[in-house]
Amino acid sequence: MIYGKCGDDIQDFFSDMYYTSFAPEAESTCEELLKFALQVDPGNSEALQSLASVRLSQQRPDEAKQCLEQAWSGWKDLDLGTY
């Protein structure tokens, strides 16, 4: 999974810049990085959850809900006994 390799960097950047920065480009940069992660791994739950967080902060709850539902669809049928 490529997001696993670059995802930590994206997640760190996302957290640092989006949540602690008032830089004007923070939101757009985070959104671009998340879109890139989802292009590489479209069903990645972590990226979808992060994008949902961005959508909520943008007052776009319907889109946030769609992201979370898509993330949930990736886990709901996992056999937890194998982990």
PyMOL Python script that loads the backbone (N, CA, C, O; Angstrom):
from pymol import cmd

cmd.read_pdbstr("""\
ATOM      1  N   MET A   1       0.845  -1.166   0.000  1.00  0.00           N
ATOM      2  CA  MET A   1       0.000   0.000   0.000  1.00  0.00           C
ATOM      3  C   MET A   1       0.898   1.239   0.000  1.00  0.00           C
ATOM      4  O   MET A   1       1.686   1.452   0.921  1.00  0.00           O
ATOM      5  N   ILE A   2       0.765   2.026  -1.020  1.00  0.00           N
ATOM      6  CA  ILE A   2       1.615   3.203  -1.159  1.00  0.00           C
ATOM      7  C   ILE A   2       1.290   4.251  -0.097  1.00  0.00           C
ATOM      8  O   ILE A   2       2.191   4.923   0.405  1.00  0.00           O
ATOM      9  N   TYR A   3       0.012   4.396   0.248  1.00  0.00           N
ATOM     10  CA  TYR A   3      -0.327   5.379   1.275  1.00  0.00           C
ATOM     11  C   TYR A   3       0.409   5.067   2.567  1.00  0.00           C
ATOM     12  O   TYR A   3       0.791   5.981   3.298  1.00  0.00           O
ATOM     13  N   GLY A   4       0.612   3.794   2.854  1.00  0.00           N
ATOM     14  CA  GLY A   4       1.354   3.414   4.048  1.00  0.00           C
ATOM     15  C   GLY A   4       2.757   3.981   4.027  1.00  0.00           C
ATOM     16  O   GLY A   4       3.274   4.397   5.063  1.00  0.00           O
ATOM     17  N   LYS A   5       3.381   4.001   2.855  1.00  0.00           N
ATOM     18  CA  LYS A   5       4.743   4.522   2.724  1.00  0.00           C
ATOM     19  C   LYS A   5       4.770   6.046   2.797  1.00  0.00           C
ATOM     20  O   LYS A   5       5.554   6.619   3.554  1.00  0.00           O
ATOM     21  N   CYS A   6       3.919   6.700   2.013  1.00  0.00           N
ATOM     22  CA  CYS A   6       3.938   8.165   2.011  1.00  0.00           C
ATOM     23  C   CYS A   6       2.875   8.739   2.937  1.00  0.00           C
ATOM     24  O   CYS A   6       2.861   9.939   3.209  1.00  0.00           O
ATOM     25  N   GLY A   7       1.989   7.881   3.419  1.00  0.00           N
ATOM     26  CA  GLY A   7       0.885   8.345   4.245  1.00  0.00           C
ATOM     27  C   GLY A   7       1.311   8.965   5.550  1.00  0.00           C
ATOM     28  O   GLY A   7       0.701   9.929   6.014  1.00  0.00           O
ATOM     29  N   ASP A   8       2.360   8.421   6.153  1.00  0.00           N
ATOM     30  CA  ASP A   8       2.833   8.997   7.405  1.00  0.00           C
ATOM     31  C   ASP A   8       3.287  10.430   7.195  1.00  0.00           C
ATOM     32  O   ASP A   8       2.999  11.304   8.012  1.00  0.00           O
ATOM     33  N   ASP A   9       4.001  10.673   6.096  1.00  0.00           N
ATOM     34  CA  ASP A   9       4.440  12.033   5.799  1.00  0.00           C
ATOM     35  C   ASP A   9       3.251  12.947   5.532  1.00  0.00           C
ATOM     36  O   ASP A   9       3.204  14.081   6.006  1.00  0.00           O
ATOM     37  N   ILE A  10       2.290  12.434   4.764  1.00  0.00           N
ATOM     38  CA  ILE A  10       1.096  13.232   4.460  1.00  0.00           C
ATOM     39  C   ILE A  10       0.334  13.510   5.744  1.00  0.00           C
ATOM     40  O   ILE A  10      -0.090  14.640   5.987  1.00  0.00           O
ATOM     41  N   GLN A  11       0.160  12.481   6.569  1.00  0.00           N
ATOM     42  CA  GLN A  11      -0.581  12.656   7.813  1.00  0.00           C
ATOM     43  C   GLN A  11       0.127  13.642   8.741  1.00  0.00           C
ATOM     44  O   GLN A  11      -0.525  14.491   9.348  1.00  0.00           O
ATOM     45  N   ASP A  12       1.446  13.541   8.858  1.00  0.00           N
ATOM     46  CA  ASP A  12       2.186  14.487   9.685  1.00  0.00           C
ATOM     47  C   ASP A  12       2.039  15.906   9.161  1.00  0.00           C
ATOM     48  O   ASP A  12       1.796  16.841   9.924  1.00  0.00           O
ATOM     49  N   PHE A  13       2.188  16.056   7.852  1.00  0.00           N
ATOM     50  CA  PHE A  13       2.058  17.379   7.255  1.00  0.00           C
ATOM     51  C   PHE A  13       0.650  17.907   7.465  1.00  0.00           C
ATOM     52  O   PHE A  13       0.453  19.065   7.834  1.00  0.00           O
ATOM     53  N   PHE A  14      -0.326  17.043   7.224  1.00  0.00           N
ATOM     54  CA  PHE A  14      -1.726  17.423   7.392  1.00  0.00           C
ATOM     55  C   PHE A  14      -1.982  17.906   8.809  1.00  0.00           C
ATOM     56  O   PHE A  14      -2.551  18.978   9.015  1.00  0.00           O
ATOM     57  N   SER A  15      -1.562  17.116   9.775  1.00  0.00           N
ATOM     58  CA  SER A  15      -1.807  17.475  11.168  1.00  0.00           C
ATOM     59  C   SER A  15      -1.103  18.768  11.545  1.00  0.00           C
ATOM     60  O   SER A  15      -1.707  19.676  12.116  1.00  0.00           O
ATOM     61  N   ASP A  16       0.184  18.839  11.219  1.00  0.00           N
ATOM     62  CA  ASP A  16       0.961  20.025  11.598  1.00  0.00           C
ATOM     63  C   ASP A  16       0.445  21.280  10.924  1.00  0.00           C
ATOM     64  O   ASP A  16       0.250  22.309  11.571  1.00  0.00           O
ATOM     65  N   MET A  17       0.228  21.194   9.639  1.00  0.00           N
ATOM     66  CA  MET A  17      -0.123  22.400   8.907  1.00  0.00           C
ATOM     67  C   MET A  17      -1.594  22.769   9.081  1.00  0.00           C
ATOM     68  O   MET A  17      -1.922  23.934   9.301  1.00  0.00           O
ATOM     69  N   TYR A  18      -2.466  21.793   8.984  1.00  0.00           N
ATOM     70  CA  TYR A  18      -3.889  22.108   8.984  1.00  0.00           C
ATOM     71  C   TYR A  18      -4.395  22.492  10.368  1.00  0.00           C
ATOM     72  O   TYR A  18      -5.162  23.444  10.516  1.00  0.00           O
ATOM     73  N   TYR A  19      -3.964  21.752  11.375  1.00  0.00           N
ATOM     74  CA  TYR A  19      -4.512  21.987  12.706  1.00  0.00           C
ATOM     75  C   TYR A  19      -3.759  23.033  13.515  1.00  0.00           C
ATOM     76  O   TYR A  19      -4.322  23.604  14.449  1.00  0.00           O
ATOM     77  N   THR A  20      -2.514  23.296  13.183  1.00  0.00           N
ATOM     78  CA  THR A  20      -1.758  24.236  14.000  1.00  0.00           C
ATOM     79  C   THR A  20      -1.306  25.469  13.238  1.00  0.00           C
ATOM     80  O   THR A  20      -0.677  26.358  13.813  1.00  0.00           O
ATOM     81  N   SER A  21      -1.617  25.530  11.961  1.00  0.00           N
ATOM     82  CA  SER A  21      -1.137  26.641  11.158  1.00  0.00           C
ATOM     83  C   SER A  21      -2.291  27.510  10.709  1.00  0.00           C
ATOM     84  O   SER A  21      -3.380  27.024  10.400  1.00  0.00           O
ATOM     85  N   PHE A  22      -2.036  28.774  10.680  1.00  0.00           N
ATOM     86  CA  PHE A  22      -3.001  29.700  10.137  1.00  0.00           C
ATOM     87  C   PHE A  22      -2.551  30.175   8.763  1.00  0.00           C
ATOM     88  O   PHE A  22      -3.045  31.178   8.247  1.00  0.00           O
ATOM     89  N   ALA A  23      -1.610  29.446   8.178  1.00  0.00           N
ATOM     90  CA  ALA A  23      -1.112  29.794   6.850  1.00  0.00           C
ATOM     91  C   ALA A  23      -2.257  29.717   5.848  1.00  0.00           C
ATOM     92  O   ALA A  23      -3.049  28.776   5.887  1.00  0.00           O
ATOM     93  N   PRO A  24      -2.352  30.679   4.967  1.00  0.00           N
ATOM     94  CA  PRO A  24      -3.467  30.713   4.015  1.00  0.00           C
ATOM     95  C   PRO A  24      -3.528  29.486   3.109  1.00  0.00           C
ATOM     96  O   PRO A  24      -4.608  29.097   2.663  1.00  0.00           O
ATOM     97  N   GLU A  25      -2.397  28.889   2.842  1.00  0.00           N
ATOM     98  CA  GLU A  25      -2.367  27.748   1.927  1.00  0.00           C
ATOM     99  C   GLU A  25      -2.571  26.413   2.637  1.00  0.00           C
ATOM    100  O   GLU A  25      -2.580  25.374   1.978  1.00  0.00           O
ATOM    101  N   ALA A  26      -2.731  26.410   3.939  1.00  0.00           N
ATOM    102  CA  ALA A  26      -2.809  25.153   4.694  1.00  0.00           C
ATOM    103  C   ALA A  26      -3.941  24.260   4.203  1.00  0.00           C
ATOM    104  O   ALA A  26      -3.726  23.076   3.940  1.00  0.00           O
ATOM    105  N   GLU A  27      -5.114  24.800   4.081  1.00  0.00           N
ATOM    106  CA  GLU A  27      -6.267  23.985   3.678  1.00  0.00           C
ATOM    107  C   GLU A  27      -6.096  23.411   2.278  1.00  0.00           C
ATOM    108  O   GLU A  27      -6.331  22.222   2.061  1.00  0.00           O
ATOM    109  N   SER A  28      -5.693  24.234   1.341  1.00  0.00           N
ATOM    110  CA  SER A  28      -5.556  23.746  -0.035  1.00  0.00           C
ATOM    111  C   SER A  28      -4.422  22.739  -0.173  1.00  0.00           C
ATOM    112  O   SER A  28      -4.540  21.776  -0.931  1.00  0.00           O
ATOM    113  N   THR A  29      -3.324  22.948   0.552  1.00  0.00           N
ATOM    114  CA  THR A  29      -2.212  22.006   0.498  1.00  0.00           C
ATOM    115  C   THR A  29      -2.630  20.650   1.072  1.00  0.00           C
ATOM    116  O   THR A  29      -2.329  19.608   0.490  1.00  0.00           O
ATOM    117  N   CYS A  30      -3.311  20.666   2.193  1.00  0.00           N
ATOM    118  CA  CYS A  30      -3.778  19.414   2.791  1.00  0.00           C
ATOM    119  C   CYS A  30      -4.742  18.698   1.857  1.00  0.00           C
ATOM    120  O   CYS A  30      -4.663  17.481   1.687  1.00  0.00           O
ATOM    121  N   GLU A  31      -5.638  19.444   1.262  1.00  0.00           N
ATOM    122  CA  GLU A  31      -6.602  18.841   0.346  1.00  0.00           C
ATOM    123  C   GLU A  31      -5.900  18.231  -0.866  1.00  0.00           C
ATOM    124  O   GLU A  31      -6.264  17.139  -1.302  1.00  0.00           O
ATOM    125  N   GLU A  32      -4.913  18.911  -1.409  1.00  0.00           N
ATOM    126  CA  GLU A  32      -4.153  18.380  -2.548  1.00  0.00           C
ATOM    127  C   GLU A  32      -3.435  17.087  -2.174  1.00  0.00           C
ATOM    128  O   GLU A  32      -3.446  16.127  -2.944  1.00  0.00           O
ATOM    129  N   LEU A  33      -2.812  17.057  -0.997  1.00  0.00           N
ATOM    130  CA  LEU A  33      -2.106  15.861  -0.555  1.00  0.00           C
ATOM    131  C   LEU A  33      -3.065  14.690  -0.342  1.00  0.00           C
ATOM    132  O   LEU A  33      -2.746  13.551  -0.684  1.00  0.00           O
ATOM    133  N   LEU A  34      -4.220  14.968   0.215  1.00  0.00           N
ATOM    134  CA  LEU A  34      -5.200  13.904   0.423  1.00  0.00           C
ATOM    135  C   LEU A  34      -5.746  13.392  -0.906  1.00  0.00           C
ATOM    136  O   LEU A  34      -5.952  12.190  -1.071  1.00  0.00           O
ATOM    137  N   LYS A  35      -5.979  14.291  -1.844  1.00  0.00           N
ATOM    138  CA  LYS A  35      -6.435  13.864  -3.167  1.00  0.00           C
ATOM    139  C   LYS A  35      -5.378  12.999  -3.845  1.00  0.00           C
ATOM    140  O   LYS A  35      -5.708  12.015  -4.507  1.00  0.00           O
ATOM    141  N   PHE A  36      -4.116  13.363  -3.683  1.00  0.00           N
ATOM    142  CA  PHE A  36      -3.036  12.555  -4.248  1.00  0.00           C
ATOM    143  C   PHE A  36      -3.027  11.166  -3.616  1.00  0.00           C
ATOM    144  O   PHE A  36      -2.925  10.161  -4.320  1.00  0.00           O
ATOM    145  N   ALA A  37      -3.135  11.109  -2.291  1.00  0.00           N
ATOM    146  CA  ALA A  37      -3.156   9.821  -1.600  1.00  0.00           C
ATOM    147  C   ALA A  37      -4.314   8.965  -2.087  1.00  0.00           C
ATOM    148  O   ALA A  37      -4.163   7.753  -2.240  1.00  0.00           O
ATOM    149  N   LEU A  38      -5.461   9.573  -2.332  1.00  0.00           N
ATOM    150  CA  LEU A  38      -6.624   8.819  -2.788  1.00  0.00           C
ATOM    151  C   LEU A  38      -6.525   8.430  -4.261  1.00  0.00           C
ATOM    152  O   LEU A  38      -7.166   7.469  -4.686  1.00  0.00           O
ATOM    153  N   GLN A  39      -5.745   9.147  -5.034  1.00  0.00           N
ATOM    154  CA  GLN A  39      -5.489   8.723  -6.410  1.00  0.00           C
ATOM    155  C   GLN A  39      -4.636   7.460  -6.403  1.00  0.00           C
ATOM    156  O   GLN A  39      -4.844   6.553  -7.208  1.00  0.00           O
ATOM    157  N   VAL A  40      -3.685   7.412  -5.494  1.00  0.00           N
ATOM    158  CA  VAL A  40      -2.780   6.270  -5.391  1.00  0.00           C
ATOM    159  C   VAL A  40      -3.515   5.068  -4.793  1.00  0.00           C
ATOM    160  O   VAL A  40      -3.332   3.939  -5.248  1.00  0.00           O
ATOM    161  N   ASP A  41      -4.337   5.308  -3.786  1.00  0.00           N
ATOM    162  CA  ASP A  41      -5.051   4.242  -3.076  1.00  0.00           C
ATOM    163  C   ASP A  41      -6.468   4.734  -2.774  1.00  0.00           C
ATOM    164  O   ASP A  41      -6.737   5.227  -1.679  1.00  0.00           O
ATOM    165  N   PRO A  42      -7.382   4.599  -3.760  1.00  0.00           N
ATOM    166  CA  PRO A  42      -8.713   5.204  -3.661  1.00  0.00           C
ATOM    167  C   PRO A  42      -9.543   4.799  -2.443  1.00  0.00           C
ATOM    168  O   PRO A  42     -10.386   5.578  -1.998  1.00  0.00           O
ATOM    169  N   GLY A  43      -9.334   3.639  -1.909  1.00  0.00           N
ATOM    170  CA  GLY A  43     -10.146   3.202  -0.779  1.00  0.00           C
ATOM    171  C   GLY A  43      -9.459   3.332   0.560  1.00  0.00           C
ATOM    172  O   GLY A  43      -9.902   2.736   1.541  1.00  0.00           O
ATOM    173  N   ASN A  44      -8.387   4.098   0.622  1.00  0.00           N
ATOM    174  CA  ASN A  44      -7.627   4.184   1.859  1.00  0.00           C
ATOM    175  C   ASN A  44      -8.445   4.872   2.953  1.00  0.00           C
ATOM    176  O   ASN A  44      -8.809   6.042   2.841  1.00  0.00           O
ATOM    177  N   SER A  45      -8.718   4.122   3.997  1.00  0.00           N
ATOM    178  CA  SER A  45      -9.582   4.610   5.076  1.00  0.00           C
ATOM    179  C   SER A  45      -9.006   5.811   5.807  1.00  0.00           C
ATOM    180  O   SER A  45      -9.744   6.732   6.160  1.00  0.00           O
ATOM    181  N   GLU A  46      -7.709   5.815   6.038  1.00  0.00           N
ATOM    182  CA  GLU A  46      -7.096   6.931   6.762  1.00  0.00           C
ATOM    183  C   GLU A  46      -7.199   8.231   5.963  1.00  0.00           C
ATOM    184  O   GLU A  46      -7.520   9.285   6.512  1.00  0.00           O
ATOM    185  N   ALA A  47      -6.924   8.139   4.663  1.00  0.00           N
ATOM    186  CA  ALA A  47      -7.027   9.339   3.822  1.00  0.00           C
ATOM    187  C   ALA A  47      -8.468   9.809   3.734  1.00  0.00           C
ATOM    188  O   ALA A  47      -8.732  11.011   3.756  1.00  0.00           O
ATOM    189  N   LEU A  48      -9.404   8.871   3.635  1.00  0.00           N
ATOM    190  CA  LEU A  48     -10.815   9.243   3.574  1.00  0.00           C
ATOM    191  C   LEU A  48     -11.276   9.900   4.865  1.00  0.00           C
ATOM    192  O   LEU A  48     -12.043  10.862   4.833  1.00  0.00           O
ATOM    193  N   GLN A  49     -10.816   9.391   5.993  1.00  0.00           N
ATOM    194  CA  GLN A  49     -11.179  10.004   7.276  1.00  0.00           C
ATOM    195  C   GLN A  49     -10.594  11.407   7.398  1.00  0.00           C
ATOM    196  O   GLN A  49     -11.249  12.318   7.904  1.00  0.00           O
ATOM    197  N   SER A  50      -9.378  11.570   6.938  1.00  0.00           N
ATOM    198  CA  SER A  50      -8.750  12.892   6.986  1.00  0.00           C
ATOM    199  C   SER A  50      -9.479  13.861   6.074  1.00  0.00           C
ATOM    200  O   SER A  50      -9.686  15.020   6.431  1.00  0.00           O
ATOM    201  N   LEU A  51      -9.870  13.385   4.892  1.00  0.00           N
ATOM    202  CA  LEU A  51     -10.627  14.249   3.977  1.00  0.00           C
ATOM    203  C   LEU A  51     -11.981  14.607   4.578  1.00  0.00           C
ATOM    204  O   LEU A  51     -12.466  15.724   4.396  1.00  0.00           O
ATOM    205  N   ALA A  52     -12.594  13.669   5.291  1.00  0.00           N
ATOM    206  CA  ALA A  52     -13.856  13.967   5.975  1.00  0.00           C
ATOM    207  C   ALA A  52     -13.658  15.097   6.989  1.00  0.00           C
ATOM    208  O   ALA A  52     -14.513  15.972   7.125  1.00  0.00           O
ATOM    209  N   SER A  53     -12.542  15.073   7.689  1.00  0.00           N
ATOM    210  CA  SER A  53     -12.249  16.129   8.651  1.00  0.00           C
ATOM    211  C   SER A  53     -12.126  17.489   7.967  1.00  0.00           C
ATOM    212  O   SER A  53     -12.622  18.499   8.468  1.00  0.00           O
ATOM    213  N   VAL A  54     -11.458  17.496   6.818  1.00  0.00           N
ATOM    214  CA  VAL A  54     -11.338  18.738   6.046  1.00  0.00           C
ATOM    215  C   VAL A  54     -12.723  19.216   5.627  1.00  0.00           C
ATOM    216  O   VAL A  54     -13.043  20.398   5.753  1.00  0.00           O
ATOM    217  N   ARG A  55     -13.545  18.289   5.127  1.00  0.00           N
ATOM    218  CA  ARG A  55     -14.888  18.668   4.670  1.00  0.00           C
ATOM    219  C   ARG A  55     -15.726  19.228   5.822  1.00  0.00           C
ATOM    220  O   ARG A  55     -16.485  20.178   5.630  1.00  0.00           O
ATOM    221  N   LEU A  56     -15.595  18.655   6.992  1.00  0.00           N
ATOM    222  CA  LEU A  56     -16.330  19.192   8.142  1.00  0.00           C
ATOM    223  C   LEU A  56     -15.878  20.607   8.467  1.00  0.00           C
ATOM    224  O   LEU A  56     -16.703  21.474   8.758  1.00  0.00           O
ATOM    225  N   SER A  57     -14.585  20.842   8.420  1.00  0.00           N
ATOM    226  CA  SER A  57     -14.083  22.187   8.718  1.00  0.00           C
ATOM    227  C   SER A  57     -14.506  23.195   7.654  1.00  0.00           C
ATOM    228  O   SER A  57     -14.547  24.400   7.901  1.00  0.00           O
ATOM    229  N   GLN A  58     -14.820  22.680   6.466  1.00  0.00           N
ATOM    230  CA  GLN A  58     -15.299  23.538   5.374  1.00  0.00           C
ATOM    231  C   GLN A  58     -16.823  23.696   5.398  1.00  0.00           C
ATOM    232  O   GLN A  58     -17.410  24.289   4.493  1.00  0.00           O
ATOM    233  N   GLN A  59     -17.446  23.162   6.436  1.00  0.00           N
ATOM    234  CA  GLN A  59     -18.901  23.204   6.558  1.00  0.00           C
ATOM    235  C   GLN A  59     -19.579  22.464   5.396  1.00  0.00           C
ATOM    236  O   GLN A  59     -20.572  22.931   4.837  1.00  0.00           O
ATOM    237  N   ARG A  60     -19.019  21.305   5.050  1.00  0.00           N
ATOM    238  CA  ARG A  60     -19.560  20.468   3.979  1.00  0.00           C
ATOM    239  C   ARG A  60     -19.865  19.072   4.542  1.00  0.00           C
ATOM    240  O   ARG A  60     -19.228  18.089   4.164  1.00  0.00           O
ATOM    241  N   PRO A  61     -20.848  18.999   5.450  1.00  0.00           N
ATOM    242  CA  PRO A  61     -21.105  17.750   6.163  1.00  0.00           C
ATOM    243  C   PRO A  61     -21.560  16.590   5.281  1.00  0.00           C
ATOM    244  O   PRO A  61     -21.248  15.438   5.583  1.00  0.00           O
ATOM    245  N   ASP A  62     -22.273  16.859   4.224  1.00  0.00           N
ATOM    246  CA  ASP A  62     -22.724  15.771   3.350  1.00  0.00           C
ATOM    247  C   ASP A  62     -21.541  15.077   2.681  1.00  0.00           C
ATOM    248  O   ASP A  62     -21.517  13.852   2.560  1.00  0.00           O
ATOM    249  N   GLU A  63     -20.566  15.866   2.250  1.00  0.00           N
ATOM    250  CA  GLU A  63     -19.368  15.280   1.637  1.00  0.00           C
ATOM    251  C   GLU A  63     -18.528  14.553   2.683  1.00  0.00           C
ATOM    252  O   GLU A  63     -17.930  13.517   2.389  1.00  0.00           O
ATOM    253  N   ALA A  64     -18.480  15.087   3.894  1.00  0.00           N
ATOM    254  CA  ALA A  64     -17.758  14.413   4.981  1.00  0.00           C
ATOM    255  C   ALA A  64     -18.394  13.055   5.254  1.00  0.00           C
ATOM    256  O   ALA A  64     -17.696  12.056   5.432  1.00  0.00           O
ATOM    257  N   LYS A  65     -19.706  13.028   5.284  1.00  0.00           N
ATOM    258  CA  LYS A  65     -20.417  11.777   5.526  1.00  0.00           C
ATOM    259  C   LYS A  65     -20.117  10.757   4.426  1.00  0.00           C
ATOM    260  O   LYS A  65     -19.934   9.574   4.712  1.00  0.00           O
ATOM    261  N   GLN A  66     -20.066  11.204   3.181  1.00  0.00           N
ATOM    262  CA  GLN A  66     -19.743  10.297   2.073  1.00  0.00           C
ATOM    263  C   GLN A  66     -18.350   9.700   2.242  1.00  0.00           C
ATOM    264  O   GLN A  66     -18.150   8.505   2.022  1.00  0.00           O
ATOM    265  N   CYS A  67     -17.398  10.527   2.630  1.00  0.00           N
ATOM    266  CA  CYS A  67     -16.029  10.036   2.854  1.00  0.00           C
ATOM    267  C   CYS A  67     -16.002   8.990   3.961  1.00  0.00           C
ATOM    268  O   CYS A  67     -15.355   7.951   3.826  1.00  0.00           O
ATOM    269  N   LEU A  68     -16.705   9.266   5.054  1.00  0.00           N
ATOM    270  CA  LEU A  68     -16.712   8.326   6.170  1.00  0.00           C
ATOM    271  C   LEU A  68     -17.437   7.028   5.827  1.00  0.00           C
ATOM    272  O   LEU A  68     -17.030   5.951   6.262  1.00  0.00           O
ATOM    273  N   GLU A  69     -18.507   7.134   5.050  1.00  0.00           N
ATOM    274  CA  GLU A  69     -19.205   5.923   4.629  1.00  0.00           C
ATOM    275  C   GLU A  69     -18.323   5.071   3.715  1.00  0.00           C
ATOM    276  O   GLU A  69     -18.330   3.843   3.800  1.00  0.00           O
ATOM    277  N   GLN A  70     -17.572   5.731   2.849  1.00  0.00           N
ATOM    278  CA  GLN A  70     -16.656   4.995   1.969  1.00  0.00           C
ATOM    279  C   GLN A  70     -15.543   4.341   2.796  1.00  0.00           C
ATOM    280  O   GLN A  70     -15.162   3.203   2.524  1.00  0.00           O
ATOM    281  N   ALA A  71     -15.026   5.046   3.794  1.00  0.00           N
ATOM    282  CA  ALA A  71     -13.999   4.473   4.662  1.00  0.00           C
ATOM    283  C   ALA A  71     -14.566   3.269   5.415  1.00  0.00           C
ATOM    284  O   ALA A  71     -13.913   2.230   5.512  1.00  0.00           O
ATOM    285  N   TRP A  72     -15.759   3.410   5.938  1.00  0.00           N
ATOM    286  CA  TRP A  72     -16.383   2.329   6.697  1.00  0.00           C
ATOM    287  C   TRP A  72     -16.606   1.103   5.826  1.00  0.00           C
ATOM    288  O   TRP A  72     -16.458  -0.022   6.303  1.00  0.00           O
ATOM    289  N   SER A  73     -16.954   1.290   4.579  1.00  0.00           N
ATOM    290  CA  SER A  73     -17.203   0.146   3.701  1.00  0.00           C
ATOM    291  C   SER A  73     -15.944  -0.705   3.524  1.00  0.00           C
ATOM    292  O   SER A  73     -16.034  -1.896   3.226  1.00  0.00           O
ATOM    293  N   GLY A  74     -14.796  -0.103   3.703  1.00  0.00           N
ATOM    294  CA  GLY A  74     -13.553  -0.852   3.615  1.00  0.00           C
ATOM    295  C   GLY A  74     -13.248  -1.699   4.835  1.00  0.00           C
ATOM    296  O   GLY A  74     -12.459  -2.640   4.746  1.00  0.00           O
ATOM    297  N   TRP A  75     -13.855  -1.387   5.973  1.00  0.00           N
ATOM    298  CA  TRP A  75     -13.560  -2.143   7.191  1.00  0.00           C
ATOM    299  C   TRP A  75     -14.684  -3.030   7.659  1.00  0.00           C
ATOM    300  O   TRP A  75     -14.442  -4.020   8.349  1.00  0.00           O
ATOM    301  N   LYS A  76     -15.911  -2.700   7.302  1.00  0.00           N
ATOM    302  CA  LYS A  76     -17.056  -3.324   7.953  1.00  0.00           C
ATOM    303  C   LYS A  76     -17.083  -4.845   7.870  1.00  0.00           C
ATOM    304  O   LYS A  76     -17.641  -5.496   8.753  1.00  0.00           O
ATOM    305  N   ASP A  77     -16.501  -5.415   6.845  1.00  0.00           N
ATOM    306  CA  ASP A  77     -16.543  -6.868   6.688  1.00  0.00           C
ATOM    307  C   ASP A  77     -15.226  -7.555   7.041  1.00  0.00           C
ATOM    308  O   ASP A  77     -15.058  -8.745   6.775  1.00  0.00           O
ATOM    309  N   LEU A  78     -14.300  -6.820   7.633  1.00  0.00           N
ATOM    310  CA  LEU A  78     -13.033  -7.433   8.023  1.00  0.00           C
ATOM    311  C   LEU A  78     -13.236  -8.429   9.161  1.00  0.00           C
ATOM    312  O   LEU A  78     -14.025  -8.197  10.077  1.00  0.00           O
ATOM    313  N   ASP A  79     -12.528  -9.511   9.086  1.00  0.00           N
ATOM    314  CA  ASP A  79     -12.543 -10.501  10.160  1.00  0.00           C
ATOM    315  C   ASP A  79     -11.514 -10.078  11.190  1.00  0.00           C
ATOM    316  O   ASP A  79     -10.314 -10.236  10.965  1.00  0.00           O
ATOM    317  N   LEU A  80     -11.961  -9.546  12.309  1.00  0.00           N
ATOM    318  CA  LEU A  80     -11.046  -9.031  13.318  1.00  0.00           C
ATOM    319  C   LEU A  80     -10.237 -10.134  13.987  1.00  0.00           C
ATOM    320  O   LEU A  80      -9.229  -9.847  14.634  1.00  0.00           O
ATOM    321  N   GLY A  81     -10.649 -11.370  13.849  1.00  0.00           N
ATOM    322  CA  GLY A  81      -9.916 -12.477  14.439  1.00  0.00           C
ATOM    323  C   GLY A  81      -8.591 -12.742  13.764  1.00  0.00           C
ATOM    324  O   GLY A  81      -7.760 -13.464  14.314  1.00  0.00           O
ATOM    325  N   THR A  82      -8.365 -12.174  12.572  1.00  0.00           N
ATOM    326  CA  THR A  82      -7.111 -12.404  11.850  1.00  0.00           C
ATOM    327  C   THR A  82      -6.047 -11.384  12.199  1.00  0.00           C
ATOM    328  O   THR A  82      -4.933 -11.462  11.679  1.00  0.00           O
ATOM    329  N   TYR A  83      -6.353 -10.438  13.056  1.00  0.00           N
ATOM    330  CA  TYR A  83      -5.381  -9.394  13.368  1.00  0.00           C
ATOM    331  C   TYR A  83      -4.831  -9.580  14.718  1.00  0.00           C
ATOM    332  O   TYR A  83      -3.993  -8.792  15.157  1.00  0.00           O
TER     333      TYR A  83
END
""", "prot")
cmd.dss("prot")
cmd.show_as("cartoon", "prot")
cmd.util.cbc("prot")
cmd.orient("prot")
